[in-house]
Amino acid sequence: MKHRRWVGVVAIAMAWACGAGDEWSASGVVREVFADEGQVKIEHGDIEGLMPAMTMSFDVAPAVSLEDLEPGQFVEFRLRKDGTRYEIVALDAPETTSSGEIPDRPPLAAASEPAPAFALAASRGGTLTLDALAGQPVLLDFIFTRCPGPCPILTGIHADTREGLRADERSRVRSVSISLDPAFDTPEVLQAYQASRRIDDPGWWFLTGPESEVARVVRAYGVGSTRSADGDIDHTVATFLIDGQGRIARRYLGTRHTPEELQRDVRELLRATPAS
């Protein structure tokens, strides 16, 4: 039998009053655990003063252990705002578990695996395929324009990443953002999303397409995409760095990775990729 335990080292000393400063209390059911990447996906209730009920991936502070945490467990957690992202700084896993069904999803595409192919409509017109980007490093993420949480943050991180590269480096790196909401995110909507974030970069594509084809790509990468009753989309926040040979060199979960980290990893790939 698992007993009630605190897995955040500072949790006992913390007050659990809702919304104290830039911290909030919340509870929900664990849906996925990525211990190596310091990520957990939780289907949580309303977080007063912050966000409505939804399923969301959260970064987890290094002091919080995810050992023995399993999908289906009910948890209470403490959320803190750290700059532009939200991080779990304490997590309580009582003995009580959820009877809710855990979605059957394929695993996330892993580093060293071939990147799944795609052929999707670009916001600027035409169709883009992964094969068309062969020989160039590709930074690939999944977003949707109505996302209330991490997607705009992720887009901002990747915009800063590209801006921080030298012009000659940026010209050799491609970025791809695939919409998880193709029924709403038409090419025109994606264009408006780019414009609202002042993204005018010929090396960055925003893609959409038929729902069945987008669903196939999303499933192939293992990021999941489940629409809740209120229209929100449950998905794993994941970014994939693909090398010039079409293999996944690295993956990043959540929004913890910095532009500097991505620039370092991109430059490493560029050194190993002959210039065309």
Salt bridges, closest charged atoms under 4 A:
GLU23 OE1 - ARG78 NE 3.35
GLU23 OE2 - ARG80 NE 2.63
GLU32 OE2 - LYS41 NZ 2.92
GLU32 OE2 - ARG105 NH1 3.24
GLU37 OE2 - ARG251 NH2 2.74
GLU43 OE1 - ARG31 NH2 2.65
ASP59 OD2 - ARG85 NH1 3.35
GLU70 OE2 - LYS2 NZ 3.33
GLU76 OE1 - ARG4 NH2 3.45
ASP82 OD2 - ARG85 NH2 3.17
GLU87 OE2 - ARG85 NH1 3.41
GLU87 OE2 - ARG256 NH2 3.31
ASP92 OD2 - ARG4 NH2 2.64
ASP141 OD2 - HIS158 ND1 2.68
ASP168 OD1 - ARG166 NE 3.12
GLU169 OE2 - ARG166 NH1 3.00
GLU169 OE2 - ARG267 NE 2.87
ASP181 OD2 - ARG146 NH2 2.93
ASP181 OD1 - ARG227 NH2 2.61
ASP201 OD2 - ARG162 NE 2.55
GLU213 OE2 - ARG216 NH2 2.90
ASP234 OD1 - LYS41 NZ 3.25
ASP234 OD2 - ARG105 NH2 2.80
ASP265 OD1 - ARG250 NE 3.44
ASP265 OD1 - ARG264 NE 3.04
GLU268 OE1 - ARG250 NH2 3.77
